[in-house]
Amino acid sequence: MAKVLVTGATGNVGQEVVQALLAQHVPVKAAARNAEAVQRLAEKAAWQGDYEAVALDYANPESLVAALEDVDRVFLVTPTMGAVAEMVTAFLDAAKKSSVKHIVRLSGMRTIDEPSPTHAESERLIAESGIPYTFLRPNFFMQNFNTFYADGIKHRDSIALPAGEEPISFIDVRDIAEVAVAAFTQEGHANQIYTLTGGEAITHYDVAEAISAVLGRKITYINMPEDKFREVLIAAGRPEAMANGVIYLYAPVKQMLAAPVTQDVQRVTGKAPRTIHEYARDYAWAWARD
Ligand SMILES: NC(=O)c1ccc[n+]([C@@H]2O[C@H](COP(=O)([O-])OP(=O)(O)OC[C@H]3O[C@@H](n4cnc5c(N)ncnc54)[C@H](OP(=O)(O)O)[C@@H]3O)[C@@H](O)[C@H]2O)c1
């Protein structure tokens, strides 16, 4: 049976896609730049079933050709920063010479009808390749709080961001993975676009409260003014470009663009999206003090 190639398999969404595909007995090639790192993750997460850890680097065309052997479907993830369109172009060059019949692309939401600017060109390139696609455009991930912001929660009991006070319909990446699996295993998802949100729009104050409730200690959201946020990051030795990147990321939130709630998760998976309370309960380990 041909396999699904899951790129970004060491990342937030990719690892959940691998897990969810294996649970459906779909054979998987799990790929990131370092195959040993994928294998270590496989052992830690106790992946069961027909999977293979492979090395894939968008900068190395030979690795793309090798990773695409025996593959008929692909979950395509690129990093948030960097030459994303070039990576997608390199991947499509290899995919066009392979047996790939469906690409499920992890894109991003700007509004209900638009991809995020980072992803717009990649979506266009994929659509023009002629390979059937499904674009998943998720809103902000809940899992940002157990990755990027875990340190502040764990050590300073705070989430300090220039994210404003407007609500966001955060999504749990496990729901994105379930939509991806449906797209791979059911009919009717070719050339479809899904805007993926949680079931409600909540503020960062609500997120802090949900995490406080599972930890039994108070976590505070600090709505940082943008200038102050930039100053603090620079004083901590971080590049100004990084501070500006975070500020840019939250600009649409302040225009209420991240607040809409869609029904796409429910429509595709038949299940309501996970809530912030389920998320906080399942990831409490990430913020526990040693
Ligand atoms: N965070 C959010 O709130 C959010 C919201 C909407 C959309 N998104 C989108 O989600 C995507 C990121 O997904 P994620 O959070 O699951 O990923 P992630 O945790 O940031 O991990 C990135 C993955 O890409 C792999 N990678 C990096 N450079 C690579 C290269 N040159 N060649 C091959 N693989 C490479 C990494 O593997 P190794 O480093 O192990 O090689 C890793 O598996 C981005 O496109 C972002 O725009 C994020």
The ligand as an SDF file (V2000), in Angstrom:
LIG
                    3D

 48 52  0  0  0  0  0  0  0  0999 V2000
    1.8290   28.4650   15.4660 N   0  0  0  0  0  0  0  0  0  0  0  0
    0.6720   28.9090   15.0230 C   0  0  0  0  0  0  0  0  0  0  0  0
   -0.1270   29.4790   15.7840 O   0  0  0  0  0  0  0  0  0  0  0  0
    0.3240   28.7340   13.5640 C   0  0  0  0  0  0  0  0  0  0  0  0
   -0.9540   29.1150   13.1340 C   0  0  0  0  0  0  0  0  0  0  0  0
   -1.3110   28.9340   11.7780 C   0  0  0  0  0  0  0  0  0  0  0  0
   -0.4080   28.3620   10.9020 C   0  0  0  0  0  0  0  0  0  0  0  0
    0.8460   27.9980   11.3460 N   0  0  0  0  0  0  0  0  0  0  0  0
    1.7890   27.4100   10.3710 C   0  0  0  0  0  0  0  0  0  0  0  0
    2.1740   26.1290   10.8180 O   0  0  0  0  0  0  0  0  0  0  0  0
    3.4510   25.8110   10.2430 C   0  0  0  0  0  0  0  0  0  0  0  0
    4.3550   25.2570   11.3160 C   0  0  0  0  0  0  0  0  0  0  0  0
    3.7960   24.0640   11.7830 O   0  0  0  0  0  0  0  0  0  0  0  0
    4.2570   23.3930   13.1520 P   0  0  0  0  0  0  0  0  0  0  0  0
    4.0260   24.3670   14.2750 O   0  0  0  0  0  0  0  0  0  0  0  0
    3.6580   22.0560   13.1920 O   0  0  0  0  0  0  0  0  0  0  0  0
    5.8060   23.2680   12.8870 O   0  0  0  0  0  0  0  0  0  0  0  0
    7.0120   23.5050   13.8970 P   0  0  0  0  0  0  0  0  0  0  0  0
    6.6600   22.8830   15.2180 O   0  0  0  0  0  0  0  0  0  0  0  0
    7.3950   24.9370   13.8260 O   0  0  0  0  0  0  0  0  0  0  0  0
    8.1160   22.6180   13.2020 O   0  0  0  0  0  0  0  0  0  0  0  0
    8.5860   22.8850   11.8910 C   0  0  0  0  0  0  0  0  0  0  0  0
    8.8300   21.5570   11.1970 C   0  0  0  0  0  0  0  0  0  0  0  0
    9.4270   21.8360    9.9330 O   0  0  0  0  0  0  0  0  0  0  0  0
   10.6300   21.0650    9.8180 C   0  0  0  0  0  0  0  0  0  0  0  0
   11.6010   21.8040    9.0140 N   0  0  0  0  0  0  0  0  0  0  0  0
   12.1860   22.9840    9.3170 C   0  0  0  0  0  0  0  0  0  0  0  0
   13.0380   23.3500    8.3310 N   0  0  0  0  0  0  0  0  0  0  0  0
   12.9800   22.3660    7.3960 C   0  0  0  0  0  0  0  0  0  0  0  0
   13.6280   22.1580    6.1510 C   0  0  0  0  0  0  0  0  0  0  0  0
   14.5080   23.0310    5.6380 N   0  0  0  0  0  0  0  0  0  0  0  0
   13.3530   21.0110    5.4720 N   0  0  0  0  0  0  0  0  0  0  0  0
   12.4710   20.1130    5.9510 C   0  0  0  0  0  0  0  0  0  0  0  0
   11.8150   20.2590    7.1190 N   0  0  0  0  0  0  0  0  0  0  0  0
   12.0690   21.3850    7.8360 C   0  0  0  0  0  0  0  0  0  0  0  0
   11.0870   20.8730   11.2360 C   0  0  0  0  0  0  0  0  0  0  0  0
   11.8850   19.7300   11.3210 O   0  0  0  0  0  0  0  0  0  0  0  0
   13.4070   19.6970   11.8520 P   0  0  0  0  0  0  0  0  0  0  0  0
   13.7300   21.0450   12.4040 O   0  0  0  0  0  0  0  0  0  0  0  0
   13.3570   18.6110   12.8890 O   0  0  0  0  0  0  0  0  0  0  0  0
   14.1440   19.3430   10.6280 O   0  0  0  0  0  0  0  0  0  0  0  0
    9.7780   20.6710   11.9690 C   0  0  0  0  0  0  0  0  0  0  0  0
    9.3480   19.3410   11.8870 O   0  0  0  0  0  0  0  0  0  0  0  0
    3.9970   27.1220    9.6560 C   0  0  0  0  0  0  0  0  0  0  0  0
    3.9070   27.0730    8.2650 O   0  0  0  0  0  0  0  0  0  0  0  0
    3.0780   28.1820   10.2520 C   0  0  0  0  0  0  0  0  0  0  0  0
    2.9560   29.2960    9.4180 O   0  0  0  0  0  0  0  0  0  0  0  0
    1.2180   28.1590   12.6500 C   0  0  0  0  0  0  0  0  0  0  0  0
  1  2  1  0
  2  3  2  0
  2  4  1  0
  4  5  1  0
  4 48  2  0
  5  6  2  0
  6  7  1  0
  7  8  2  0
  8  9  1  0
  8 48  1  0
  9 10  1  0
  9 46  1  0
 10 11  1  0
 11 12  1  0
 11 44  1  0
 12 13  1  0
 13 14  1  0
 14 15  2  0
 14 16  1  0
 14 17  1  0
 17 18  1  0
 18 19  2  0
 18 20  1  0
 18 21  1  0
 21 22  1  0
 22 23  1  0
 23 24  1  0
 23 42  1  0
 24 25  1  0
 25 26  1  0
 25 36  1  0
 26 27  1  0
 26 35  1  0
 27 28  2  0
 28 29  1  0
 29 30  1  0
 29 35  2  0
 30 31  1  0
 30 32  2  0
 32 33  1  0
 33 34  2  0
 34 35  1  0
 36 37  1  0
 36 42  1  0
 37 38  1  0
 38 39  2  0
 38 40  1  0
 38 41  1  0
 42 43  1  0
 44 45  1  0
 44 46  1  0
 46 47  1  0
M  CHG  2   8   1  16  -1
M  END
$$$$
